[in-house]
Amino acid sequence: MDMAELTALLTPEGLRLLDALPAIESADDVARTVTRLRKDGHSPDLVSAVVTQSRLRARAAAKFGAFADRMLFTRAGLEQATRLPIAARHAGRFRAAGVGRVADLGCGIGGDALGLAGLGLAVTAVDADEVTAAIAAYNLAPFGDAVTVTHGTAEDADLAGVDAVWLDPARRTAGHSETKRTSPEDWSPSLDWAFDLATRLPTGIKLGPGLDRDLIPDELEAQWISADGSTVELVLWSRSLARHGVRRAALVLRGDEAHELTGAADAPDEPARELGAFLHEPDGAVIRARLIGDVARSLEAGMLDEHIAYLTSDAAVTSPFVSTFRVDEAMPAKIPTINAALRDRGIGRLEIKKRGVDVDPAQFRKKLTLRGDGEATLFLTRVGSRRLAILADRVSR
């Protein structure tokens, strides 16, 4: 979205037109809607804006639920926005620390500020992009004077009267649609600037979960977060926002459930052992936080291979921090052998997982013969120098 489209949209006519649009789900729907609106005499800028917003609102429901129906977005802003349930958890940490006003630096379309304001905190929101700041101001308008939104850089933001900071450095190229990831030295503000700020004010810094762990200062709490199986972010917490004795944390969200594993440091791994009756796949946040060893001990499990993040055990127990599978058969990772096992069991639906082997699961699937009503999970991995295929059944928690 450019400023001309936003200007056309932010009028009574534009907003009424947007709210009146039916769901737009396909390219054919887009074409029909654009043709109809242009025939009705609406300007090209307005038509482009309302059609784009209608599609973005539909996509945004996964992150913002019913709130999406009254919000505005850019493609890039929606992609990078924090999911509202996660933003609410972040806001809860600020409130628990006794914070009254938070500066949200790099506020994007306002997702995190929405969580903060929703818990009664005052927010000073800042974004370096003029269009994005205007959209954030619209999205946060229901909170009135409790939230102010300004167009500016994090480095130039006035932090007078601010108790704590939420900081989301720009980690992609500028733009409102498709963007590309950048390296840490190109982030805005820089990591060094962010870390310096975190020594002076209680600060939460939202980063990508794949950040080089060597860059994390020892005095910060590092919390990796996953949602419904995807590791979505890393947050570094400083000063009163960091929990006493916690330097590593894995927060696992599945639907409405939340489970967290914490540690004072990386957990030592359990030794490797022979494949047992169960195979456990640790959640990505647990892997990133390097707390696999603590999970293994709770399951009476060991590593399948000391270099690969699969656990195995004989105990019939599971955990919120893993997906557990009952082992059916282990075999060499050879197509004829695997096909014979699938045929014997009448497997027609197969989930393929892999770690430690250079295999494209989509291409590998094309070589398999899948017939029957049965279903299973196939793990492709290695133990030492051996390539191993493990056929297993998922265990429900």
C-alpha positions, 0 to 999 in steps of 0.5 A: 500500500502506498500513501495515495491508496491509504489516503483514499481508504481513510475516508468515510466512503473508503472504510464503508466500502471496505466493510461492505465487501464480501469475502475475497478468496481467489484470484477470480474473486479479485478480478470480479470485485475490481471490475464491479467497483470500477464500474461503480465509479470508484477510483483506482487507488480506492479499489486497489486499497479496499480489495487488498485490505479485504484479502489481508483481513481474511489472512489476519484472522489467524493472528488477530482473530475477530480484531482483524475485521476492524484493522488495516494491514500491509502485506509485510506488516501482517507477515512480521506482526506478533500473533495477538495471544503472544503479544498479550503474554508479552504485555503480561510480563510488562504489567507484572513488572509494574510498568506503566508506560511502554515505548514500542519502537518499531511498532509495525502495524501495532500488533504488540502495542495492541496487546500492551494497551489491551492490558491497560498499559500506556504506549508510545508507539514509533515506526520509521515508515510513514504509511506503517505508522499511519496504519498503526495509528488507525489500529490503535485509535480505540485506545484513545489518549492511552496510545500515541503513535509517531513517525520516526526512528527508534534512535530518535524516540523521546523516552522521557516518562517511559518505564520500559521498552519493547523493541522490534528491529527492522530485520528485512528490507524496506517495503509494504509487500514482499521483503527479504531478510537482512543480516544483523549488521544491517538491522535498524536499529542495530543490535549493539544499539538495542543491547545498550538500551537494554542496559539502561531500561527494562527492555524486550527485544523481539528477534528471529528464532535463528539468531546466532546464540553467540550474539546474546549477552550473558545478562539477558534472558533468552526466550524462544517461542513456538506456536502450533509447532512453528518456532516464531520468535526469540525475545531477549528480556533485560533488567526487571523484565528478566526473571531471576535465575532464568537465562534460557526459556522455551515457551510452547503454545498449542491452541489455547494451551501454554507450557514453558521450560526454563533453565539457568543455562543450556541443559547438558544432553543425555547420552545417546542410546539404542532406539527404544519403543518410543521416539520423541521429536522435541519442539523447535523452541526447546531445541533453540533454547538447548533444553533438550537434556531436561526434557530427556530426563523427564521422559527417561530418554536418551539421544538417538544420536548425539548430534541429532535432536531426536530422543528415544525411550522405553517409558510410555510417557510424553510431554508438552515439549515433544511430539511422541511416536510409538516405534513400529519398525526400524530399517535401512533408509532404502526405497525397496525396504521402505516400500515393502514395509508400507505395503505390508501394513497397507499404509496409504497416508504417510507423514515424512520427517527428517533430520541429519540426512540430505533428503527432500521429503517431497521428492522422496515421497514420489518414490514410495508406493502408498496404498491402503487405509493405514497411516503412519509417520516415517522418520529419515535420520542417521545414527552415526554413519548409518542412514535409518528409516523409522516407521512409527505411529503418533501418540496422542497426549 
